[in-house]
Amino acid sequence: MSQAKKPSAPWLLVGVLLSAHAAAASPGNALVNVSYFSVTNNRTVVDECECGLYGLNSPMAAAQGLVAIPKSHDLKACSQSTEFSDHGPLPWIALIERGNCTFSDKINIAARQGASAVVIYNTPPGSGNQTIPMLHYGK
């Protein structure tokens, strides 16, 4: 019996670029570029939007890399022992679900694992796409 092959991991390349009008002490808009290979259409799909915000007091610099998610069923990455999906030696971006701990906790946990950037997303589905500034004082 033949089974359809599924990709072992969804490989995404995300680039986050600084909007020209952003300032360090205030939230700045982030231009988000997502590229991925669609097995359904057999082609690379590129999507771009100015739909992100840099956190207050977070470094505002460009970042790009493969996306990695927490390995556990809990995608909130609040545990110090959180590990992320395989991302290889390339720069990578942590994709983390919002909730259960501070934004700073999530950012610091991912940074200690070597993430070059962190994207925190809202849940549950249907909760909206509202972007809000988050406060992060660093380490």
Buried (B, 14 or more C-beta within 10 A) or exposed (E): EEEEEEEEEEEBBBBBBBBEEBEEEEBBBBBBBBBBBEEEEEEEEEEEEEEBBBBBBBEBEEBBBBBBBBEEEEBBBBBEEBEBBEBEEEBBBBBBBBBEBEBBBBBBBBBEBEBBBBBBEBEEEEEEEEBEBBEBEEE
